[in-house]
Each structure stands twice: as structure tokens, then as C-alpha cells.
Amino acid sequence: MGKLNCSVGDLAITVRCEVPENLGKIVRVIGSKGVIKWSEFGEPMHVWIVEGMTGEKSLVYEVKKKLDRRKSGPCPDQFLRRITPPDELPGLDKRKSDPLLDILNTLANHRIDIAFATTEDCERLEELETQAPKESK
């Protein structure tokens, strides 16, 4: 087995899952189950215990053919990618007690800026289209 994607204490995003509702979830790695067999995968793999960071019971697991919402549960290392904020991200305050909230707030602010810029560009294009002379057929 190669190098692990995560370690205890890391923030991560789920990039693969067996239950579609878990894809793209932000989690914190809180423990390790070690190397175990996971589902239909042939080879044993390292499995972490993760805690959902985007809601009280944000992780979904299939238990006895029913979906069950949980705050934490197992997740293979292969399904996770560590979240490492870039040092130069504007607005990032590394002194705050919860880096996840800081990262999410900073990213949300940048998405809002992008959305406004895109809306302004679309409105400007519409304005130009209405002012352009119509071609005669």
C-alpha cells in the first residue's frame, strides 16, 4: 500500500463514494480503523473514521438496505483528498480556532464575487446584442 491521502486531524473532501449523497462532503479525519476489507473491493485498504463538517448528521450510510444519516462513520483513504488551503488565499485568517469555517467563508466570498462579475458580463452582452444592427435577410 502506498502513501495515504490523509491523516488524523486533516480536513478532507470525499471524491468517491458508494452512496451518492456523500460525494463532495467536507469531513474531518478523527480516527483510524486500520487496513480492512471494504465492500466489494478485493484488496484490504486503509479506512478512516471521519466526521461530517457540513451538518449534524451529514453523512449517509447504507445499513441493512436502508439509508442511515450519521455525524461520523468509516471512509476509505482512497475516497478522500486532503484539503490544504493555499497560504496566499486572500482573507484567510489562520489564527481562527476553526480553519474549516475560515476556508469555507473565504471560498464563499470568492464565489459571490465571481457570480456578480458573471452576471454583469451577461447583462452587458445582452445590452450589446440589443444595440447591434439587425442583419437583413
N, CA, C and O atoms as CSV, one atom per row, in Angstrom:
chain,resi,resn,atom,element,x,y,z
A,1,MET,N,N,0.853,-1.174,0.000
A,1,MET,CA,C,0.000,0.000,0.000
A,1,MET,C,C,0.900,1.239,0.000
A,1,MET,O,O,1.901,1.292,0.714
A,2,GLY,N,N,0.528,2.233,-0.813
A,2,GLY,CA,C,1.320,3.449,-0.948
A,2,GLY,C,C,1.046,4.453,0.159
A,2,GLY,O,O,0.484,4.129,1.205
A,3,LYS,N,N,1.463,5.682,-0.110
A,3,LYS,CA,C,1.273,6.776,0.826
A,3,LYS,C,C,-0.223,7.080,0.981
A,3,LYS,O,O,-0.982,7.049,0.013
A,4,LEU,N,N,-0.623,7.373,2.217
A,4,LEU,CA,C,-2.023,7.696,2.490
A,4,LEU,C,C,-2.340,9.131,2.068
A,4,LEU,O,O,-1.472,10.003,2.107
A,5,ASN,N,N,-3.585,9.366,1.667
A,5,ASN,CA,C,-4.039,10.704,1.282
A,5,ASN,C,C,-4.239,11.608,2.491
A,5,ASN,O,O,-4.082,12.825,2.388
A,6,CYS,N,N,-4.586,11.022,3.641
A,6,CYS,CA,C,-4.954,11.803,4.821
A,6,CYS,C,C,-4.293,11.244,6.071
A,6,CYS,O,O,-3.687,10.173,6.058
A,7,SER,N,N,-4.431,12.008,7.151
A,7,SER,CA,C,-4.016,11.542,8.475
A,7,SER,C,C,-4.991,12.133,9.494
A,7,SER,O,O,-5.772,13.029,9.173
A,8,VAL,N,N,-4.936,11.625,10.713
A,8,VAL,CA,C,-5.857,12.075,11.758
A,8,VAL,C,C,-5.710,13.585,11.954
A,8,VAL,O,O,-4.599,14.107,12.050
A,9,GLY,N,N,-6.846,14.271,12.011
A,9,GLY,CA,C,-6.875,15.720,12.189
A,9,GLY,C,C,-7.056,16.495,10.902
A,9,GLY,O,O,-7.404,17.675,10.937
A,10,ASP,N,N,-6.825,15.852,9.760
A,10,ASP,CA,C,-6.951,16.536,8.470
A,10,ASP,C,C,-8.406,16.845,8.123
A,10,ASP,O,O,-9.326,16.126,8.513
A,11,LEU,N,N,-8.584,17.932,7.381
A,11,LEU,CA,C,-9.845,18.188,6.696
A,11,LEU,C,C,-9.713,17.559,5.323
A,11,LEU,O,O,-8.641,17.596,4.720
A,12,ALA,N,N,-10.806,16.978,4.823
A,12,ALA,CA,C,-10.748,16.321,3.517
A,12,ALA,C,C,-12.085,16.479,2.807
A,12,ALA,O,O,-13.093,16.841,3.413
A,13,ILE,N,N,-12.069,16.200,1.518
A,13,ILE,CA,C,-13.293,16.179,0.720
A,13,ILE,C,C,-13.434,14.773,0.145
A,13,ILE,O,O,-12.445,14.154,-0.248
A,14,THR,N,N,-14.666,14.275,0.100
A,14,THR,CA,C,-14.905,12.955,-0.467
A,14,THR,C,C,-14.935,13.077,-1.987
A,14,THR,O,O,-15.677,13.887,-2.541
A,15,VAL,N,N,-14.117,12.259,-2.653
A,15,VAL,CA,C,-14.019,12.302,-4.109
A,15,VAL,C,C,-14.558,11.025,-4.747
A,15,VAL,O,O,-14.629,10.915,-5.971
A,16,ARG,N,N,-14.930,10.081,-3.923
A,16,ARG,CA,C,-15.517,8.823,-4.378
A,16,ARG,C,C,-16.389,8.311,-3.242
A,16,ARG,O,O,-16.102,8.576,-2.075
A,17,CYS,N,N,-17.439,7.588,-3.562
A,17,CYS,CA,C,-18.316,7.076,-2.510
A,17,CYS,C,C,-19.207,5.982,-3.068
A,17,CYS,O,O,-19.339,5.822,-4.282
A,18,GLU,N,N,-19.809,5.238,-2.168
A,18,GLU,CA,C,-20.765,4.206,-2.562
A,18,GLU,C,C,-22.197,4.727,-2.479
A,18,GLU,O,O,-23.083,4.219,-3.165
A,19,VAL,N,N,-22.426,5.738,-1.643
A,19,VAL,CA,C,-23.733,6.382,-1.518
A,19,VAL,C,C,-23.578,7.787,-2.115
A,19,VAL,O,O,-22.835,8.601,-1.567
A,20,PRO,N,N,-24.265,8.088,-3.232
A,20,PRO,CA,C,-24.064,9.357,-3.944
A,20,PRO,C,C,-24.195,10.601,-3.068
A,20,PRO,O,O,-23.542,11.607,-3.346
A,21,GLU,N,N,-25.013,10.565,-2.027
A,21,GLU,CA,C,-25.191,11.731,-1.161
A,21,GLU,C,C,-23.897,12.150,-0.463
A,21,GLU,O,O,-23.791,13.283,0.006
A,22,ASN,N,N,-22.916,11.255,-0.390
A,22,ASN,CA,C,-21.669,11.566,0.307
A,22,ASN,C,C,-20.605,12.216,-0.582
A,22,ASN,O,O,-19.582,12.680,-0.078
A,23,LEU,N,N,-20.831,12.252,-1.871
A,23,LEU,CA,C,-19.834,12.815,-2.778
A,23,LEU,C,C,-19.682,14.315,-2.546
A,23,LEU,O,O,-20.668,15.050,-2.510
A,24,GLY,N,N,-18.440,14.759,-2.390
A,24,GLY,CA,C,-18.163,16.178,-2.211
A,24,GLY,C,C,-18.349,16.684,-0.792
A,24,GLY,O,O,-18.321,17.893,-0.565
A,25,LYS,N,N,-18.536,15.797,0.158
A,25,LYS,CA,C,-18.716,16.205,1.561
A,25,LYS,C,C,-17.378,16.618,2.162
A,25,LYS,O,O,-16.342,16.012,1.887
A,26,ILE,N,N,-17.420,17.649,2.976
A,26,ILE,CA,C,-16.248,18.080,3.734
A,26,ILE,C,C,-16.274,17.307,5.051
A,26,ILE,O,O,-17.279,17.304,5.762
A,27,VAL,N,N,-15.155,16.653,5.366
A,27,VAL,CA,C,-15.064,15.841,6.579
A,27,VAL,C,C,-13.767,16.135,7.320
A,27,VAL,O,O,-12.815,16.677,6.759
A,28,ARG,N,N,-13.757,15.764,8.593
A,28,ARG,CA,C,-12.520,15.811,9.384
A,28,ARG,C,C,-12.179,14.370,9.751
A,28,ARG,O,O,-13.041,13.624,10.216
A,29,VAL,N,N,-10.926,13.980,9.543
A,29,VAL,CA,C,-10.470,12.640,9.902
A,29,VAL,C,C,-10.252,12.626,11.410
A,29,VAL,O,O,-9.419,13.367,11.933
A,30,ILE,N,N,-11.023,11.759,12.118
A,30,ILE,CA,C,-10.947,11.759,13.587
A,30,ILE,C,C,-10.358,10.476,14.162
A,30,ILE,O,O,-10.106,10.398,15.364
A,31,GLY,N,N,-10.136,9.471,13.319
A,31,GLY,CA,C,-9.561,8.222,13.821
A,31,GLY,C,C,-9.290,7.260,12.680
A,31,GLY,O,O,-9.553,7.559,11.516
A,32,SER,N,N,-8.759,6.099,13.037
A,32,SER,CA,C,-8.412,5.093,12.036
A,32,SER,C,C,-8.991,3.739,12.421
A,32,SER,O,O,-8.957,3.347,13.587
A,33,LYS,N,N,-9.520,3.030,11.434
A,33,LYS,CA,C,-9.956,1.643,11.629
A,33,LYS,C,C,-8.852,0.691,11.183
A,33,LYS,O,O,-8.946,-0.520,11.381
A,34,GLY,N,N,-7.803,1.252,10.578
A,34,GLY,CA,C,-6.697,0.438,10.085
A,34,GLY,C,C,-6.971,-0.087,8.683
A,34,GLY,O,O,-7.833,0.427,7.971
A,35,VAL,N,N,-6.230,-1.109,8.301
A,35,VAL,CA,C,-6.365,-1.707,6.975
A,35,VAL,C,C,-7.375,-2.840,7.075
A,35,VAL,O,O,-7.150,-3.833,7.766
A,36,ILE,N,N,-8.502,-2.672,6.368
A,36,ILE,CA,C,-9.579,-3.662,6.415
A,36,ILE,C,C,-10.164,-3.858,5.022
A,36,ILE,O,O,-9.917,-3.059,4.119
A,37,LYS,N,N,-10.932,-4.911,4.855
A,37,LYS,CA,C,-11.652,-5.135,3.599
A,37,LYS,C,C,-12.826,-4.157,3.564
A,37,LYS,O,O,-13.537,-3.978,4.553
A,38,TRP,N,N,-13.010,-3.530,2.399
A,38,TRP,CA,C,-14.096,-2.557,2.253
A,38,TRP,C,C,-14.999,-2.982,1.112
A,38,TRP,O,O,-14.565,-3.049,-0.038
A,39,SER,N,N,-16.235,-3.266,1.422
A,39,SER,CA,C,-17.271,-3.546,0.437
A,39,SER,C,C,-16.805,-4.591,-0.572
A,39,SER,O,O,-16.275,-5.635,-0.192
A,40,GLU,N,N,-17.006,-4.303,-1.873
A,40,GLU,CA,C,-16.668,-5.280,-2.902
A,40,GLU,C,C,-15.233,-5.163,-3.399
A,40,GLU,O,O,-14.839,-5.886,-4.313
A,41,PHE,N,N,-14.447,-4.266,-2.813
A,41,PHE,CA,C,-13.059,-4.109,-3.232
A,41,PHE,C,C,-12.269,-5.350,-2.817
A,41,PHE,O,O,-12.409,-5.827,-1.690
A,42,GLY,N,N,-11.455,-5.865,-3.704
A,42,GLY,CA,C,-10.721,-7.100,-3.467
A,42,GLY,C,C,-9.660,-6.990,-2.392
A,42,GLY,O,O,-9.587,-7.822,-1.488
A,43,GLU,N,N,-8.843,-5.966,-2.495
A,43,GLU,CA,C,-7.732,-5.802,-1.564
A,43,GLU,C,C,-8.157,-5.003,-0.337
A,43,GLU,O,O,-8.934,-4.057,-0.461
A,44,PRO,N,N,-7.662,-5.366,0.843
A,44,PRO,CA,C,-7.924,-4.527,2.023
A,44,PRO,C,C,-7.337,-3.129,1.807
A,44,PRO,O,O,-6.347,-2.971,1.092
A,45,MET,N,N,-7.940,-2.134,2.417
A,45,MET,CA,C,-7.475,-0.750,2.280
A,45,MET,C,C,-7.572,-0.025,3.621
A,45,MET,O,O,-8.283,-0.458,4.527
A,46,HIS,N,N,-6.845,1.083,3.726
A,46,HIS,CA,C,-6.897,1.859,4.967
A,46,HIS,C,C,-8.229,2.597,5.038
A,46,HIS,O,O,-8.636,3.267,4.089
A,47,VAL,N,N,-8.902,2.463,6.182
A,47,VAL,CA,C,-10.196,3.106,6.388
A,47,VAL,C,C,-10.106,4.039,7.590
A,47,VAL,O,O,-9.651,3.646,8.664
A,48,TRP,N,N,-10.542,5.264,7.394
A,48,TRP,CA,C,-10.562,6.276,8.454
A,48,TRP,C,C,-11.952,6.369,9.073
A,48,TRP,O,O,-12.941,5.942,8.477
A,49,ILE,N,N,-12.011,6.929,10.268
A,49,ILE,CA,C,-13.274,7.374,10.850
A,49,ILE,C,C,-13.317,8.878,10.573
A,49,ILE,O,O,-12.416,9.619,10.967
A,50,VAL,N,N,-14.370,9.312,9.895
A,50,VAL,CA,C,-14.495,10.730,9.537
A,50,VAL,C,C,-15.761,11.303,10.155
A,50,VAL,O,O,-16.726,10.590,10.430
A,51,GLU,N,N,-15.726,12.613,10.364
A,51,GLU,CA,C,-16.869,13.338,10.912
A,51,GLU,C,C,-17.289,14.379,9.886
A,51,GLU,O,O,-16.464,15.160,9.411
A,52,GLY,N,N,-18.574,14.389,9.545
A,52,GLY,CA,C,-19.074,15.374,8.588
A,52,GLY,C,C,-18.985,16.776,9.165
A,52,GLY,O,O,-19.313,16.993,10.331
A,53,MET,N,N,-18.547,17.725,8.356
A,53,MET,CA,C,-18.373,19.101,8.814
A,53,MET,C,C,-19.442,20.033,8.269
A,53,MET,O,O,-19.433,21.222,8.588
A,54,THR,N,N,-20.360,19.528,7.458
A,54,THR,CA,C,-21.342,20.399,6.827
A,54,THR,C,C,-22.744,20.206,7.377
A,54,THR,O,O,-23.718,20.614,6.744
A,55,GLY,N,N,-22.860,19.599,8.529
A,55,GLY,CA,C,-24.170,19.401,9.138
A,55,GLY,C,C,-24.089,18.371,10.246
A,55,GLY,O,O,-23.158,17.567,10.284
A,56,GLU,N,N,-25.070,18.390,11.156
A,56,GLU,CA,C,-25.029,17.498,12.307
A,56,GLU,C,C,-24.982,16.028,11.908
A,56,GLU,O,O,-24.156,15.271,12.418
A,57,LYS,N,N,-25.862,15.623,11.001
A,57,LYS,CA,C,-25.864,14.235,10.520
A,57,LYS,C,C,-25.776,14.270,8.999
A,57,LYS,O,O,-26.732,13.931,8.301
A,58,SER,N,N,-24.618,14.684,8.497
A,58,SER,CA,C,-24.488,14.938,7.068
A,58,SER,C,C,-23.980,13.749,6.266
A,58,SER,O,O,-24.012,13.791,5.036
A,59,LEU,N,N,-23.506,12.677,6.927
A,59,LEU,CA,C,-23.014,11.510,6.200
A,59,LEU,C,C,-24.118,10.467,6.091
A,59,LEU,O,O,-24.905,10.277,7.018
A,60,VAL,N,N,-24.164,9.799,4.950
A,60,VAL,CA,C,-25.220,8.813,4.697
A,60,VAL,C,C,-24.566,7.450,4.478
A,60,VAL,O,O,-23.648,7.310,3.670
A,61,TYR,N,N,-25.055,6.447,5.210
A,61,TYR,CA,C,-24.554,5.078,5.087
A,61,TYR,C,C,-25.719,4.132,4.821
A,61,TYR,O,O,-26.837,4.357,5.284
A,62,GLU,N,N,-25.440,3.068,4.067
A,62,GLU,CA,C,-26.451,2.044,3.840
A,62,GLU,C,C,-26.288,0.979,4.917
A,62,GLU,O,O,-25.250,0.324,5.010
A,63,VAL,N,N,-27.330,0.819,5.728
A,63,VAL,CA,C,-27.325,-0.160,6.807
A,63,VAL,C,C,-28.554,-1.046,6.634
A,63,VAL,O,O,-29.687,-0.568,6.683
A,64,LYS,N,N,-28.319,-2.336,6.431
A,64,LYS,CA,C,-29.416,-3.292,6.227
A,64,LYS,C,C,-30.384,-2.818,5.137
A,64,LYS,O,O,-31.604,-2.847,5.301
A,65,LYS,N,N,-29.786,-2.376,4.009
A,65,LYS,CA,C,-30.534,-1.935,2.824
A,65,LYS,C,C,-31.389,-0.691,3.055
A,65,LYS,O,O,-32.298,-0.416,2.271
A,66,LYS,N,N,-31.110,0.069,4.122
A,66,LYS,CA,C,-31.780,1.341,4.379
A,66,LYS,C,C,-30.706,2.411,4.532
A,66,LYS,O,O,-29.597,2.136,4.990
A,67,LEU,N,N,-31.055,3.645,4.137
A,67,LEU,CA,C,-30.120,4.757,4.300
A,67,LEU,C,C,-30.220,5.301,5.713
A,67,LEU,O,O,-31.314,5.511,6.237
A,68,ASP,N,N,-29.066,5.527,6.322
A,68,ASP,CA,C,-28.987,5.990,7.702
A,68,ASP,C,C,-28.072,7.211,7.742
A,68,ASP,O,O,-26.938,7.153,7.266
A,69,ARG,N,N,-28.561,8.321,8.308
A,69,ARG,CA,C,-27.752,9.542,8.426
A,69,ARG,C,C,-26.983,9.513,9.731
A,69,ARG,O,O,-27.523,9.171,10.783
A,70,ARG,N,N,-25.686,9.884,9.644
A,70,ARG,CA,C,-24.820,9.872,10.826
A,70,ARG,C,C,-23.901,11.084,10.819
A,70,ARG,O,O,-23.622,11.673,9.775
A,71,LYS,N,N,-23.444,11.437,12.004
A,71,LYS,CA,C,-22.473,12.527,12.135
A,71,LYS,C,C,-21.072,12.043,11.752
A,71,LYS,O,O,-20.275,12.808,11.210
A,72,SER,N,N,-20.778,10.773,12.035
A,72,SER,CA,C,-19.460,10.235,11.718
A,72,SER,C,C,-19.580,8.781,11.289
A,72,SER,O,O,-20.590,8.121,11.535
A,73,GLY,N,N,-18.520,8.297,10.638
A,73,GLY,CA,C,-18.509,6.912,10.194
A,73,GLY,C,C,-17.238,6.602,9.420
A,73,GLY,O,O,-16.363,7.459,9.293
A,74,PRO,N,N,-17.130,5.377,8.901
A,74,PRO,CA,C,-15.926,4.960,8.186
A,74,PRO,C,C,-15.878,5.502,6.753
A,74,PRO,O,O,-16.909,5.731,6.120
A,75,CYS,N,N,-14.661,5.697,6.266
A,75,CYS,CA,C,-14.455,6.128,4.882
A,75,CYS,C,C,-13.045,5.708,4.456
A,75,CYS,O,O,-12.073,6.043,5.134
A,76,PRO,N,N,-12.923,4.975,3.337
A,76,PRO,CA,C,-11.599,4.577,2.859
A,76,PRO,C,C,-10.731,5.774,2.483
A,76,PRO,O,O,-11.225,6.777,1.970
A,77,ASP,N,N,-9.451,5.655,2.741
A,77,ASP,CA,C,-8.494,6.698,2.383
A,77,ASP,C,C,-8.564,7.005,0.888
A,77,ASP,O,O,-8.421,8.160,0.487
A,78,GLN,N,N,-8.781,5.982,0.062
A,78,GLN,CA,C,-8.852,6.172,-1.395
A,78,GLN,C,C,-10.008,7.076,-1.803
A,78,GLN,O,O,-9.994,7.631,-2.902
A,79,PHE,N,N,-11.011,7.236,-0.937
A,79,PHE,CA,C,-12.185,8.053,-1.249
A,79,PHE,C,C,-11.999,9.509,-0.831
A,79,PHE,O,O,-12.887,10.330,-1.059
A,80,LEU,N,N,-10.863,9.842,-0.226
A,80,LEU,CA,C,-10.647,11.175,0.351
A,80,LEU,C,C,-9.475,11.899,-0.291
A,80,LEU,O,O,-8.524,11.276,-0.761
A,81,ARG,N,N,-9.558,13.231,-0.303
A,81,ARG,CA,C,-8.419,14.075,-0.662
A,81,ARG,C,C,-8.312,15.161,0.406
A,81,ARG,O,O,-9.288,15.835,0.739
A,82,ARG,N,N,-7.110,15.307,0.925
A,82,ARG,CA,C,-6.843,16.314,1.961
A,82,ARG,C,C,-7.121,17.701,1.410
A,82,ARG,O,O,-6.823,17.994,0.252
A,83,ILE,N,N,-7.698,18.554,2.252
A,83,ILE,CA,C,-7.907,19.962,1.905
A,83,ILE,C,C,-6.787,20.747,2.564
A,83,ILE,O,O,-6.656,20.766,3.787
A,84,THR,N,N,-5.985,21.391,1.735
A,84,THR,CA,C,-4.890,22.208,2.227
A,84,THR,C,C,-5.060,23.597,1.650
A,84,THR,O,O,-4.847,23.791,0.453
A,85,PRO,N,N,-5.442,24.579,2.474
A,85,PRO,CA,C,-5.647,25.924,1.929
A,85,PRO,C,C,-4.325,26.535,1.479
A,85,PRO,O,O,-3.309,26.373,2.156
A,86,PRO,N,N,-4.325,27.227,0.355
A,86,PRO,CA,C,-3.099,27.906,-0.074
A,86,PRO,C,C,-2.770,29.044,0.881
A,86,PRO,O,O,-3.669,29.704,1.402
A,87,ASP,N,N,-1.488,29.269,1.108
A,87,ASP,CA,C,-1.047,30.322,2.028
A,87,ASP,C,C,-1.465,31.707,1.564
A,87,ASP,O,O,-1.706,32.593,2.384
A,88,GLU,N,N,-1.552,31.899,0.247
A,88,GLU,CA,C,-1.813,33.234,-0.280
A,88,GLU,C,C,-3.289,33.530,-0.502
A,88,GLU,O,O,-3.609,34.560,-1.095
A,89,LEU,N,N,-4.207,32.670,-0.050
A,89,LEU,CA,C,-5.638,32.906,-0.263
A,89,LEU,C,C,-6.063,34.174,0.476
A,89,LEU,O,O,-5.966,34.230,1.702
A,90,PRO,N,N,-6.537,35.201,-0.254
A,90,PRO,CA,C,-6.920,36.456,0.384
A,90,PRO,C,C,-8.049,36.252,1.396
A,90,PRO,O,O,-8.995,35.509,1.137
A,91,GLY,N,N,-7.944,36.898,2.516
A,91,GLY,CA,C,-8.995,36.828,3.526
A,91,GLY,C,C,-8.860,35.656,4.480
A,91,GLY,O,O,-9.654,35.534,5.412
A,92,LEU,N,N,-7.867,34.784,4.272
A,92,LEU,CA,C,-7.707,33.621,5.135
A,92,LEU,C,C,-7.004,34.027,6.423
A,92,LEU,O,O,-5.899,34.567,6.386
A,93,ASP,N,N,-7.633,33.772,7.547
A,93,ASP,CA,C,-7.065,34.093,8.856
A,93,ASP,C,C,-6.742,32.791,9.563
A,93,ASP,O,O,-7.626,32.153,10.134
A,94,LYS,N,N,-5.466,32.391,9.527
A,94,LYS,CA,C,-5.061,31.105,10.096
A,94,LYS,C,C,-5.071,31.102,11.623
A,94,LYS,O,O,-4.870,30.054,12.237
A,95,ARG,N,N,-5.303,32.260,12.243
A,95,ARG,CA,C,-5.332,32.324,13.705
A,95,ARG,C,C,-6.686,31.901,14.271
A,95,ARG,O,O,-6.800,31.677,15.476
A,96,LYS,N,N,-7.700,31.789,13.438
A,96,LYS,CA,C,-9.035,31.423,13.924
A,96,LYS,C,C,-9.023,30.001,14.464
A,96,LYS,O,O,-8.182,29.185,14.088
A,97,SER,N,N,-9.980,29.716,15.361
A,97,SER,CA,C,-9.988,28.422,16.020
A,97,SER,C,C,-10.471,27.295,15.107
A,97,SER,O,O,-10.091,26.144,15.323
A,98,ASP,N,N,-11.287,27.580,14.105
A,98,ASP,CA,C,-11.762,26.531,13.209
A,98,ASP,C,C,-11.387,26.874,11.777
A,98,ASP,O,O,-12.072,27.672,11.137
A,99,PRO,N,N,-10.307,26.285,11.257
A,99,PRO,CA,C,-9.851,26.627,9.911
A,99,PRO,C,C,-10.860,26.273,8.837
A,99,PRO,O,O,-10.883,26.921,7.790
A,100,LEU,N,N,-11.699,25.265,9.059
A,100,LEU,CA,C,-12.691,24.891,8.052
A,100,LEU,C,C,-13.659,26.036,7.787
A,100,LEU,O,O,-13.932,26.362,6.631
A,101,LEU,N,N,-14.175,26.646,8.840
A,101,LEU,CA,C,-15.118,27.755,8.662
A,101,LEU,C,C,-14.458,28.912,7.944
A,101,LEU,O,O,-15.081,29.562,7.104
A,102,ASP,N,N,-13.214,29.172,8.265
A,102,ASP,CA,C,-12.488,30.253,7.612
A,102,ASP,C,C,-12.314,29.967,6.125
A,102,ASP,O,O,-12.513,30.851,5.292
A,103,ILE,N,N,-11.938,28.719,5.787
A,103,ILE,CA,C,-11.755,28.342,4.389
A,103,ILE,C,C,-13.075,28.452,3.638
A,103,ILE,O,O,-13.129,29.037,2.556
A,104,LEU,N,N,-14.141,27.889,4.209
A,104,LEU,CA,C,-15.442,27.910,3.539
A,104,LEU,C,C,-15.956,29.331,3.346
A,104,LEU,O,O,-16.490,29.657,2.286
A,105,ASN,N,N,-15.800,30.184,4.363
A,105,ASN,CA,C,-16.242,31.577,4.239
A,105,ASN,C,C,-15.457,32.317,3.163
A,105,ASN,O,O,-16.032,33.068,2.374
A,106,THR,N,N,-14.145,32.104,3.131
A,106,THR,CA,C,-13.309,32.761,2.134
A,106,THR,C,C,-13.692,32.308,0.731
A,106,THR,O,O,-13.828,33.129,-0.176
A,107,LEU,N,N,-13.868,30.989,0.552
A,107,LEU,CA,C,-14.258,30.474,-0.760
A,107,LEU,C,C,-15.637,30.977,-1.160
A,107,LEU,O,O,-15.862,31.313,-2.323
A,108,ALA,N,N,-16.557,31.032,-0.210
A,108,ALA,CA,C,-17.905,31.528,-0.500
A,108,ALA,C,C,-17.849,32.982,-0.971
A,108,ALA,O,O,-18.549,33.353,-1.914
A,109,ASN,N,N,-17.029,33.801,-0.328
A,109,ASN,CA,C,-16.897,35.201,-0.736
A,109,ASN,C,C,-16.362,35.307,-2.160
A,109,ASN,O,O,-16.819,36.151,-2.931
A,110,HIS,N,N,-15.395,34.457,-2.515
A,110,HIS,CA,C,-14.856,34.487,-3.876
A,110,HIS,C,C,-15.901,34.029,-4.880
A,110,HIS,O,O,-15.974,34.582,-5.977
A,111,ARG,N,N,-16.716,33.031,-4.535
A,111,ARG,CA,C,-17.776,32.574,-5.439
A,111,ARG,C,C,-18.792,33.686,-5.670
A,111,ARG,O,O,-19.281,33.851,-6.787
A,112,ILE,N,N,-19.118,34.451,-4.626
A,112,ILE,CA,C,-20.067,35.560,-4.772
A,112,ILE,C,C,-19.498,36.603,-5.720
A,112,ILE,O,O,-20.212,37.107,-6.587
A,113,ASP,N,N,-18.191,36.939,-5.559
A,113,ASP,CA,C,-17.550,37.903,-6.456
A,113,ASP,C,C,-17.620,37.418,-7.901
A,113,ASP,O,O,-17.910,38.200,-8.806
A,114,ILE,N,N,-17.354,36.127,-8.121
A,114,ILE,CA,C,-17.384,35.565,-9.470
A,114,ILE,C,C,-18.802,35.611,-10.026
A,114,ILE,O,O,-18.998,35.948,-11.194
A,115,ALA,N,N,-19.793,35.276,-9.201
A,115,ALA,CA,C,-21.193,35.287,-9.648
A,115,ALA,C,C,-21.616,36.691,-10.075
A,115,ALA,O,O,-22.263,36.847,-11.111
A,116,PHE,N,N,-21.261,37.721,-9.289
A,116,PHE,CA,C,-21.611,39.088,-9.647
A,116,PHE,C,C,-20.933,39.509,-10.947
A,116,PHE,O,O,-21.558,40.141,-11.798
A,117,ALA,N,N,-19.659,39.163,-11.101
A,117,ALA,CA,C,-18.930,39.524,-12.315
A,117,ALA,C,C,-19.548,38.844,-13.531
A,117,ALA,O,O,-19.678,39.460,-14.589
A,118,THR,N,N,-19.928,37.585,-13.387
A,118,THR,CA,C,-20.539,36.847,-14.487
A,118,THR,C,C,-21.890,37.453,-14.854
A,118,THR,O,O,-22.208,37.603,-16.034
A,119,THR,N,N,-22.688,37.801,-13.838
A,119,THR,CA,C,-23.992,38.429,-14.091
A,119,THR,C,C,-23.816,39.746,-14.827
A,119,THR,O,O,-24.544,40.025,-15.780
A,120,GLU,N,N,-22.856,40.561,-14.395
A,120,GLU,CA,C,-22.599,41.838,-15.064
A,120,GLU,C,C,-22.181,41.622,-16.511
A,120,GLU,O,O,-22.618,42.357,-17.397
A,121,ASP,N,N,-21.325,40.603,-16.766
A,121,ASP,CA,C,-20.894,40.303,-18.132
A,121,ASP,C,C,-22.081,39.897,-18.997
A,121,ASP,O,O,-22.201,40.345,-20.137
A,122,CYS,N,N,-22.961,39.049,-18.460
A,122,CYS,CA,C,-24.150,38.604,-19.212
A,122,CYS,C,C,-25.069,39.778,-19.522
A,122,CYS,O,O,-25.588,39.882,-20.633
A,123,GLU,N,N,-25.273,40.662,-18.551
A,123,GLU,CA,C,-26.128,41.832,-18.770
A,123,GLU,C,C,-25.519,42.737,-19.837
A,123,GLU,O,O,-26.239,43.285,-20.671
A,124,ARG,N,N,-24.211,42.894,-19.814
A,124,ARG,CA,C,-23.532,43.732,-20.815
A,124,ARG,C,C,-23.659,43.114,-22.198
A,124,ARG,O,O,-23.883,43.834,-23.171
A,125,LEU,N,N,-23.521,41.786,-22.310
A,125,LEU,CA,C,-23.685,41.124,-23.605
A,125,LEU,C,C,-25.099,41.305,-24.147
A,125,LEU,O,O,-25.285,41.574,-25.334
A,126,GLU,N,N,-26.096,41.157,-23.273
A,126,GLU,CA,C,-27.484,41.355,-23.694
A,126,GLU,C,C,-27.696,42.782,-24.194
A,126,GLU,O,O,-28.384,43.001,-25.190
A,127,GLU,N,N,-27.102,43.744,-23.499
A,127,GLU,CA,C,-27.222,45.152,-23.897
A,127,GLU,C,C,-26.594,45.374,-25.268
A,127,GLU,O,O,-27.170,46.064,-26.110
A,128,LEU,N,N,-25.424,44.798,-25.497
A,128,LEU,CA,C,-24.750,44.946,-26.785
A,128,LEU,C,C,-25.542,44.288,-27.905
A,128,LEU,O,O,-25.617,44.815,-29.015
A,129,GLU,N,N,-26.138,43.125,-27.607
A,129,GLU,CA,C,-26.930,42.426,-28.624
A,129,GLU,C,C,-28.155,43.234,-29.034
A,129,GLU,O,O,-28.522,43.236,-30.209
A,130,THR,N,N,-28.788,43.913,-28.098
A,130,THR,CA,C,-29.978,44.697,-28.432
A,130,THR,C,C,-29.607,45.965,-29.208
A,130,THR,O,O,-30.417,46.485,-29.975
A,131,GLN,N,N,-28.367,46.467,-29.004
A,131,GLN,CA,C,-27.941,47.664,-29.701
A,131,GLN,C,C,-27.378,47.369,-31.084
A,131,GLN,O,O,-27.307,48.267,-31.924
A,132,ALA,N,N,-26.980,46.136,-31.334
A,132,ALA,CA,C,-26.365,45.776,-32.627
A,132,ALA,C,C,-27.396,45.876,-33.736
A,132,ALA,O,O,-28.548,45.486,-33.547
A,133,PRO,N,N,-26.995,46.397,-34.900
A,133,PRO,CA,C,-27.954,46.493,-36.012
A,133,PRO,C,C,-28.352,45.103,-36.488
A,133,PRO,O,O,-27.520,44.198,-36.558
A,134,LYS,N,N,-29.608,44.946,-36.807
A,134,LYS,CA,C,-30.141,43.666,-37.274
A,134,LYS,C,C,-29.708,43.453,-38.722
A,134,LYS,O,O,-29.755,44.371,-39.541
A,135,GLU,N,N,-29.286,42.228,-39.022
A,135,GLU,CA,C,-28.928,41.881,-40.399
A,135,GLU,C,C,-30.199,41.648,-41.200
A,135,GLU,O,O,-31.138,41.011,-40.721
A,136,SER,N,N,-30.223,42.166,-42.418
A,136,SER,CA,C,-31.393,41.924,-43.260
A,136,SER,C,C,-31.156,40.643,-44.043
A,136,SER,O,O,-30.032,40.325,-44.432
A,137,LYS,N,N,-32.241,39.923,-44.262
A,137,LYS,CA,C,-32.128,38.634,-44.961
A,137,LYS,C,C,-32.407,38.820,-46.426
A,137,LYS,O,O,-32.363,37.857,-47.190
